[in-house]
Amino acid sequence: MKHRIACTLAAGVAAFWCVACPAQNYPARAVRMIVPFAPGGGTDILIRTIAPRLSEALGQQLVIDNRAGGGSTIGSELAAKAVADGYTLLAVDTSFTTNPSLYSKLPYDSARDFAPVSLLAAAPVILIVHPSVPVKTVKEFVALAKAKPGQLNFASGGPGSSTHLGGELLKLVAKIDLVHIPYKGTGPAVADVLGGQVVMMFAGISSVKQHVAVNRLRAIAVTGDKRSPAMPEVPTFIESGLKGVDSGTYWGCLAPAATPRDIINKLSTTIAGVLKLPDIQQRLIDLGFDPIGGTPEQFAANIKSETEKWARVIKNAGVKLD
């Protein structure tokens, strides 16, 4: 009898620790990473770059599930309503912090329904102009815009896109009046700046680097607090004397809100380790990403500050997508 009681107590203690520390046995099967965009975009490329090494580090396959649509809201809603057991994660970009201001109603609560896991990477955007525009610096550009209020136009990949909001942030910070010309994607927007139909735009470095190299476009400045290794000759806005034009893109990983904290911590630590691998760092840098990593608290702070920043910009610009 005593032996049976002791065994029962031992089994109970073991079961308690199994429940209390779910990360000890996590992951026991494949982990799904929802990418709320179509294959081939920046978020998809980033996740597919780190996925093989992250699978190795976790000891289980990372399955990428592309769920595009609704400006990333469809995939985000799916993740918000998933079982909070660590087996469904969500990859997000800056749209996660702009959508609460761009849409009157979302099918989820960005603050309540998700648990930050880790920042993944960042990437600056670059202000480029057509060579016919007689400016080479931020100071000259701002002076020209103030001399011609409402006469200079800028292209974007569409209303509410990062390339659109980058222009709106520049308008707000520099106190200038530019006219927004939206396109259905970054490609057509770049094409019309190349053709001179539109005089400027913000763009990802990978989209315009080759055109700058042959002088078909002129690079004025890059966002962020340091120069981009991909285009080290281009100064930052801060170097150029204009602070606050931080319209770069951030990427991160979220989990459903009730995911156990020890699983969140294990994922965060594992992701940080993968992002520090020399081969992963070099591949991401070559693709134009700046690998970051970090704690859940650091990502939470980033989400809060970015959401507040873009709320001011979007309100000032009067942008709504519904």
N, C-alpha and C positions, 0 to 999 in steps of 0.2 A: 504493500500500500504506500509506504513512504517513498519507495522507488518510483511508483506511478505518479505520486504528487510532485516529486522533484522533477520528473520528466515533463509533466504538464507545466510546471512553473518555468522550466527552461525553455520550453516551446513558446510559452506566452511571452517571455522576455525577448526571445528571438523575433517573434512576430511583431512585437512593439518596435524594436529597432528597425525592422524591415519597413514598417509604416512610417516611423519617425524620420528615417534617413533614406528616402527613396533614391537619392543620387548614388547610393552604394551599388545598386543594381542597374543604374541608368547609364546608357540606353541598352535595352535588351532586344531591341528590334530596330528597323530602319526609322530614320527621322525625316519627316517631310518639311521642306522649306518652301513655303508659298512665295512666289515672285508675282506681284500683282501687275505685271507688265508682260508684253509679248516677248518672245525670244529675240535676242539680238540687240536689245537696248542696254543702257549702261548698267542697270541693276542686274539684269540677267547675265551679262558678261562678267561682272564682279563675282557673283555667286558661283558661276560655273568655273571660274578661275581658282577659287579656294575650295570648292566642293571635294575634289579627290583627297586633298591633304586633311581636310576636316573630317572626312569619312574615316581616314586612317587613324586620326587622333581619337575619335569617338569609338572606334571599333565596330561601327555599324554604318551602313550606307546612308548617305544624305540624298534623298530623292527630291529633285527640283520639280515643283508643280506650278507651271505658268498659268495664272488666272487673270488675264488682262481685261480691262474695261472700266468705264466710269472714273477715269483719272486715278486709278489704283484703288477705288473704293470697293469694287467687287471682291477682289482677293483679300483686302483688309477685313471686310465683313466676315468672310469665310474663316479667317484666322481668329477673329474675335469670338466667334461662336464655337470654336473647336474645343475638344476636351483639353483641359489644362493639365496635361501630364508630361509635357516636355517633348512630345512626339509630333507636335505641329508648331512650326516657327514661321515668322513673317519677315521677309526682307523689305525694307522701306528706303525711300530716298526723300528728298526735301518736300515732295508732294504731301507726305504725311503731316508736315507742319504747316502747309499752306491750305490744305483742303478744309480745315475747320472754319477758315475765313472766306474761302471761295464758294462754299456751298451753304445754303441756308439750313439744310438738315442732312446729317450723315446717318447711315444705318448702324453706326456704332459711336461710342464715346471715346475719343482719342486718348483722353487722360485716364478714364476709369477702366476701360476694357483690355488694356495691354500692360504688360510688364516689360520694361526695357531690359535687354540682355547685354548688348554691347554695340558701341560704334564700330563700324567696319572700315570706312574710308571716307575721304573727302576729295573733291576735285574743284579747282578754281575754274572760273569762266573768264574769257578774255574779251575786251572791248576792241572791235576792229572797225575800220572805216574804209570806204572806197578811196583809192589813191587820189581821186579828184578833189577830195576834201582837204583844204589847205591847213591841216593841223598835224602835228607829230607828237604832241604831249597832251596830258590831261588838262593842264592849265590853258593851252591854246584851244582845246575843244570846248571847254566851259565858256571861255571868252567868246568864241564864235556862236555858241548856242544862246548866250545872253544878248548878243548883238542881233540875232535873228530868231526871236521867240516864236515858236509855232511853225517855223519854216524848215526845220530839220526833222527827218523821219527816221525811225528805227524799226528793223524787222524783228520778228520773233517766230518761234515754232508753233505759236498758237496762244490764244487767250489763257492766262493763268499759268503758262509754262515758265520754267526757270529763266528762259531767255527773255520772256516778257517782263517778269517781275524784276529781273536785273536792271532793265531799262527804267522801270518805274522807281526803283530804289535810287538809281543815279539821278533821276529827276528830283526826287525828294531831297537827297543829300546836297546836291549841287545847286538846288533852287533854279532849275532851268525848265523850259517848256519844249518837250519833244513830242512828235506825233507817232503813235504806235501803228504799225502795219502788220497785222497777224497773217501767218501762213499756216498751211496744213503740214507742219513738220519743219525741222531744222534745215533739211536739204534744200527745199524750194526757197527758203528764206536766204540761205547763203548764196544760192544761184542768183537771186535778184540783187544782192549787195555786190556780187561780182560783176553783174551787168550794169551797175550804177543806177538802177531804178530806185533803190533805197540806199541811203548813204552810210548807215552804220547798223551794228547789232552786237549783242552779247552772244557768245557761242562757246561751246566746249572746245578746248584746244585741239583735240583730234579732228574736229570738223573743219578747221581753218588753217592748221599749221602748214600744210603743203602750199596753200595759196599765199600765205605770208612769205614763205621762203622764196617764191618767184616774183614777189612784189605785185601780185594781183590784188592783194589786200594789205592794209597797213595796221599793225598791232599798236595800240595806244597804251594799254595797261592791263594787268591781270589782277583779279581779286585775291584775297588771302593776305596773310601776314608775312609771306616769304615768296620769293620768285619760284616759278615752276621749273623743275629740272627739265621738263620737256621743251621749254622756251626760256632759257635763263637770261637771254638778252632783253626780255621785256620787263620793265619795272612794275612794281605793284602800285595800286592806287595810293597806298599809304606813303610809299616813297615819293610819289608824284604830288603829295600835298593834299590829298583828299581822303579823309578817313570816313569810315562808315559804309563804304560800298562793298559789303561782304555778301555777295550774292552767289557764292559757290554752292555746290551740291554736297550734301552729307548723305551717307548710307549707313544703315544700322540694322540690327536684328531685334525683333520683339517676340514675345510669347504671350499667350492668353493670360489675363490678369491673375488668375488663381494658381498659376504654375508654382509648385513648391520652390521655396527660396534656395534650397541647396542644389536643386537642378539648375536654376538660373545661374547660380555662382559657378557651377561646374561648366556650364556652357560658355559663360563669359571668359573663364580662365582658359578653356580649350581654344576658343576663337582667338584670344589674345596671343596664345602660343603659336597658332598657325600663321597669324599675320606677321609674326617676327621671323618666320623662316626666310632665310636669304633668297631662295628661289622664288617664293611667293612675293616677297617685297619687290624684287626686281621685275617680275612679270607685271605686277600691278602698276609700278612706276612707269614702265614702258607703255602701258595702256592709258596713262594719264591720271591714275589714281594715287592718292597719298594714303597709305595704310595707317590706321590709327589704333584700333582696339580700345581697351579701357574698361572700367567697371560699370555696372548697371547704373550707379549713382551719377557717374559722369555723363552717360548717355541720357539719363533723365534730365539733367541740367541743360544739356544741349537741346533736347526737344522743347523744353520750356522757353529757353531764350530765343530759339528760332521761331517758335509759334508766335511769341509776342512781337518779334521783329516784323515778321511777315503780315501779322494782323494790322500793324500800323501802316505798312506800305500798301496793302490791299484796300484798306479803308480810304486812304488818301487818294488812291487811283480809281476808286469806285468800281472795282472789278467783281463781278459775280458770274458764276457758271451755271446757275439754274434760274 
